[in-house]
Amino acid sequence: MSLIESVIPTCFKQTTIVPVTKSLFSGCFTFTGGKDRRSGLILTIPLCTEQTSMEELSSTLDYLLGIPSDKCKARGFTVIVDGRKSQWNIVKTVVLMLQNVIPAEVSLVCVVKPDEFWDKKVTHFCFWKEKDRLGFEVILVSANKLTRYIEPCQLTDEFGGSLVYDHIDWVNKRLVFEKFTKESSSLLDELVVINDSEKSSQLDKERPPDCNFLPSLDPETVLQTGHELLSELQQRRFNGAEGGGVAWSPMDDELLAQPQVMKLLDSLREQYTKYQEVCRQRSKRSQLEDIQTKVMQVVNWLEGPGTEQLRTQWGIGDSIRASQALQQKHEEIESQHSEWFAVYVELNQQIAALLSAGDEEDLVELKGLQQQLSDVCYRQASQLESRQNVLQSAHEFHGTAQDLSQQLDGLLGMLCADVAPADGAAIQQTLKHLEEKLKSVEGALVGLREKGQVLMDQMSNQTSWSYGKDVPIDNKDNVDHIQGVMEDMQLRKQRCEDMVDVRRLKMLQMVQLFKCEEDASQAVEWLGELLDALLKTHIRLGDDSQETKVLLEKHKKFVDVAQSTYDYGRQLLQATVVLCQSLRCSTRSSGDTLPRLNRVWKQFTVTTEERVHRLEMACSFHTAAEKVLVQASPDQGDLPVEVEQETYEEVETVGKALLDRLTVPVIFPDGSEQYFGSPGDMASSAEHIRDKMKNANGALITACLVPDQFVLSCQILWPLA
C-alpha cells in the first residue's frame, strides 16, 4: 500500500478533522516539523491548566498519527509533553494515554516541567522505572535543558529553538487539504458514474441518457481549489528577513500531501475532460432536438394554419375597395408568416453552424432538416408572393375599370346634353373634344383588356399546397367576373360610339348649317360691294361709241357675276332650310339674310338697269354725233338735206336727254335714292357730252355752203347757245 493510499482511508473512514478541530486549534497536539537525532518526528503536546477531554485528546492523537507515512512511523516519535502550565495528574494521564494509543511508535517522551514545581512529587512516580511497562522512555526535563536531547534547530522558539512553525497556518492548510480531498473524491465518483452512464447510453441507443444527472459540486471550483492548495504546498518559506535564521523547508505532511493532491487533480482533470465531452454531446443532442422541435413547429404551422389561411383567400373582389380590403387581409397573413420566416432564418443559421462543425453522424439528419425546412418555407413564400401579385393585378384591373367607367359616364353625359354652340368654331372644338374622349375611352378599354388578361394568366398559374402536393385552384368565378367586366365595358363603349356617330353627324350638319349661313351672309356682302362699286366706280359713259360698247360688254359681265353671287346666296339659304329641317331646328331659320339678299339684289337690279339705260343712250348719242361728224367731212360730198336733218335732230335730242338723265338719281324700291359717282364726276361727263355736241354742230356749220343750210344750222345750234 502506497503512502497516499494509507493516508486516504485514515482521513475519510476512521477519523476526520471535524471532531478534533477544537483540539487542533488549541494546539493540544502538533507536528511542528522538527525531528530528533534519529530523524523521528517530534510530537508536541502543550498542556494547559484547563480541563481537557481525554476522549478528544485521543481522537486528535489518532488523527495526527494517521498523517505520517509508515516509514516515518517506523523511525518512532519523540513526544514533548509541555506540562509547565498544567497539573501533574494531567501530565501523568497523557503519558498513560500514549502508552495505550501508540506504545510502539513512541521512542522517547520528554516531559517539560516547571522550574520550581513537581520536585517533591517526582519521587512518587519514577517514569524510568516504568520503562518496561510503558514501552518507551520518559524523561523529566526543564525547558532550557531540552536541547540535550533535541537539536535547537528542531525546536520551536517556546523551547529555546529556532524552528519556525505557525500552528494556525498549518491547521487552515490542513482544513483546505481535507476539504479538497473529500470534495474531489466525491466529485470523482460522481463524474465516473456520469461518464459511464453516458458511455452506456451511447452503446445502447434505445436507452435515453439521464440528462438530469449532474455533479453536486462545480468541477471548475474544485480544480481551482486544488491548484491553489498545491501551489501553497509547493511554496518554500524563508525567515531570513526576520532574524537571519536558516531557510525552512515544508514539513513532511506537506510533502506527503503534494503527490496526493497532484494525483487527485490529474484524475479529476481526466474525468472532467470526459465530462466536458459528455456535456458537449448532451448540448449537441439537446440543440439538435431543439432544432428538430422548432423545425417541426415551423413546418406544421406553415403546412397547417398558414396554408389554410392562403387556401381561404383566393378572391379578387369586385371593386377597388374590395381589392384593398383583400390586400389588407393579405398583409395581416404575411405579417404572421414573417414571424415564422424569422424563426426559419434563425434555424437555418443554427443548422449551418452545426454543419460547419463537421460531425459526420449528424450531417445527414441536419441536411434533411434543412432541406425540409427550406422547401416548406420557399413554397409558402412563393404562394404569398403569387397571391400578392394577383391582388396587385386585381387592384390595377379594378382601378382601370373604375377609370374607364367614369370616362364612359362623362362621355355619355356629353352625348346626352343638348348641343347649342354659338358658331361653327365652337362646334368644331366640341367635336374635337368628343373625339379625344372617345379615343381615351378606347385606350382605357385596351388597357383594361391587357390587365384583365394578365390577371387571368396569373390566376391560371396559381396552385394551393395541401399535404405536400400542388392542388389547382378553381378560379371560375373570378374569371367570369373579369370577363363580365370587360364585356360590360365593351358594350357601354359600343353604345357610346353609336351615340358619338349620331352626334358627329348632327354636329357636322350644324357646321354645314353655320357655313351656309356664313356664306349666304358673305354673298349679301359681296352684292353690297358690287352695288357700291357700280354706283361709285362704274360712272364713265365712254368717249365714243366704240368705248361705250366696250363698257356695255363689261357691264354685262359685271351683272353676270352679281347674278351668280345672288344665285349662290339663294342656294345657300335653301340649304339652311333643309339642314334646319334635318336638325329639327324649327326655331332657327335664315333670319334677315334672305330679306337683305333680296333687298340688295333689287337695288342692284335697279341700278344696273339705270346703268344699262345710260350706256345705251350714250352709245346712241356717240353714234349720231359721229355720223354727223362724218357727214360734215369734206370728203363725203353733198348729202341729202333730209338725212342730215334727222341725224342732227337725233344728236340734239339724245344728247339733251342724256344730260337730263345724268342729273336724275337712282330710285330704289324702298324709296331711297343714290347718285352715280360724285357731282364732279357727273359734271365732267355732262361737259364731255356738251363738248361733243358743239363739235358736231361746228363741223356741220363749217361744211355748209348754202344759206339755207347755214340758217338751218344756226337754228340747230342756237338753242345750245
Beta strands, then each sheet from edge to edge (+ up, - down):
strand 1: 30-35
strand 2: 41-46
strand 3: 77-82
strand 4: 106-113
strand 5: 137-142
strand 6: 463-466
strand 7: 469-472
strand 8: 666-667
strand 9: 673-674
sheet 1: 1+ 2- 3- 4- 5-
sheet 2: 6+ 7-
sheet 3: 8+ 9-
end
